[in-house]
Amino acid sequence: MTTIAVAHFAHMCDIRGMDTTIRNLDEQAYRALKARAALSGRTIGDTVTEAIRAYLARPDRFARIGSLRELRPQAYPEGNERLSEAVDSVAYGA
């Protein structure tokens, strides 16, 4: 396919991207995102798209749960048996 044909195909299929407005963003978070995107030479759109894809790739633990009563405690990963003591040590100097 030539470059012109690819561009025409992309336009017809609308796979290039979209413009949208997102309301009620936290201003400080947006400014931090904008700065980080600029420092890495990326656009905000690229960065937001990456964040959305990462969010969607996470397993949705709660999709199968009908109510909070169905939630069950989860065990900490191995090696965290003394985690609460470590937290107390940091938080309270104990």
Phi, psi and omega in degrees: 000139177280167179301319180295317180296319179296316179298318179295317179298316179299320180294317182293323182269353180054049180259003182282336183137180179215155174262136180211162177247132176244124183261159173064036173281147174293124186298318180294320179295319180296316179297320178295319177297315181299317179294315181295319178298315180297318180295331180265005177073026181244165176270162175297321179302315178298318183292317179293319178300317178299317180295319179296315180297320178295318178298315181291335180282343180291145176293137180268090184299332188261359182295328184269357186262125181278330180210166179295335179297336181279348178292139178238148179302145178249140178285144173291152176298154180305142180099359181248023185299331183249026184300317182296326177292321178294321178295315178301320180299316179288314186288321187244356181070023183281000000 
